[in-house]
């Protein structure tokens, strides 16, 4: 039985705890850590009882903890991941991996030196639609891919221009409102999802990135509330990311993959293929699984079998590099070569 420690007991850890509970025959959350005792107690109760710590460094000394699940605010990811690796604990880490490429190098060095497994918690890779799209793209259903569009947009409530009644997680003075803690704005937060989905489905090396970052409805943020990003790949394909806290998804689909034979489109519970010349698309309705449960099941299996996770440290670094390149592009108003980021 894998002993797990959850580090950070805020909102996102609720989904993670639910995922660990669903895999309770193979893993058990035995410890949680948070500087807010009430949050730690709530999460400990959710997992059926766990030891609580105020300092994650104390949790890392717990001999019953084999792996940690890092659910902290962005700016604490690097310190927690490095400390966990040095304590010989395997790591599941929420997005983003960290804030900068220098921090990513520190994490990579610690993970490599200590021989632990790090999996990036890119839960939307485990959406049924994404899992069904991937092999169809690789099997050539759409032919040679030349455009992939990946979007994640929603209108958080109640967006008013003063920001005085903004959603608590985006409220003035909250850590998400401050660039130094976030690492940017919406793109490095919710925008991380369509970014890693794009890279996963493209299956190619991203070469260049250009971006337009804007703030339409959340003036209390230091950073953007909307991101539009264009990517080129080494196989000739292009990718486009649209992510926003200021608008709902413009169409019913989160993903479009266009090739010389047709188009695949997908939402959370629907997959559509329209071959060139078809009057009507072929549509498949899909289950909508708990992606946190799926990603944690995969992480456990990787530890049991000594396998590399489908979203490894390398995938986390590639996602972060693309996003940091997008920020550089927007700031300098130019196309950025990703091998220089």
Buried (B, 14 or more C-beta within 10 A) or exposed (E): EBBBBBBBBBEBBBBBBBBBBBBEEBBBBBBBBBBEEEBBBBBBEBBEEBBBBEEBBEBBEBEEBBBBBBBBBBBBBBBBBBBBBBBEBBBBBBBBBBBEBEBBEBBBEBBEEBEBBBBBBBBBBBBBBBBBBBEBBEEEBBBEBBEBBBBBBEEBEEBEEEBEEBBEBBBBEBBBBBBEBBBBBBBBBBBBBBBBBBBBBBEBEBBBBBBBBBBBBBEBBBBBBBBBBBBBBEEEBBBBBBBBBBBEBEEEBBBBBBBEBBBBBBBBBBBBBBEEEEEEBEEBEBEEBBBBBBBBBBBBEBBEEEEEBBBBBEBBBBBBBBBBBBBBBBEEEEBBEBEEB
